[in-house]
């Protein structure tokens, strides 16, 4: 159902239900939560999430499982998905969704909860819940407007239309298109930040996450506090000293 493997500094979490296009059963969502907890305890510097098989990153919530549930079961299901995906916000390392094929509904919501998204040439994505008489339940109505703005988010959620990778790139929904091997492209992106200190990476993520929820004055106050915290780390002392001494810094996550 799920594979979590380590490759040097980077862990790769692969949704592995290709017979159902890696659809998110509640068991799979729980397993993602457990895997994120496990990866959080590893000595890694980035986590990549991708899908097994040729066709799909993840085709969304398991539609068959959504049928015939009570209102309260459904609410608990939405809260479970939101809680698990929110773990990505606070994971100690940045995350990258390597979108290898279909990323629909909950699948795109999972990708949007990652820090970055890299799309392969076969990536197709959207929030098609409206076609099922539903609306997104795992964070899509909140994360999509933060990534692409309200007007585009409303268009995508109300029409349920499918985007190919170039359009997703143009609107900022994905960060990069992979020209060759997708996993290599995701690892190359990871390689651009894995040399930096985890405390500074985490403080920067935290500050940016708050930019979209706080009024400007409060956001600036938060930035002053978090940047001061970063300044107090040993990594900052090392980074400043390395510049002055004209050498490469050696960050130790301290
Ligand atoms: N769930 C379960 N099975 C799925 C699935 C899904 N989302 N998507 C595909 N499959 C299964 C198919 O049923 C098929 O299985 P068999 O029938 O062979 O047993 C197998 O995967 C291959 O699929 P297809 O034969 O359909 O493959 P195609 O290449 O022809 O089409 C497709 C690929 C991705 C275009 C098509 O499968 C498709 O449209 N899939 C559904 C996409 C979708 O609508 N996703 C769900 C979005 S809704 C909430 C919780 C969550 C949500 C809302 C509320 N609460 C708890 C309140 C969010 C819901 C969503 O994510």
Boltz pocket constraint, residues with backbone or C-beta under 6 A from the ligand:
constraints:
  - pocket:
      binder: B
      contacts: [[A, 18], [A, 19], [A, 20], [A, 21], [A, 23], [A, 24], [A, 55], [A, 59], [A, 60], [A, 61], [A, 62], [A, 63], [A, 64], [A, 73], [A, 74], [A, 75], [A, 76], [A, 77], [A, 78], [A, 79], [A, 81], [A, 102], [A, 104], [A, 105], [A, 106], [A, 107], [A, 128], [A, 129], [A, 132], [A, 134], [A, 135], [A, 136], [A, 137], [A, 138]]
      max_distance: 6.0
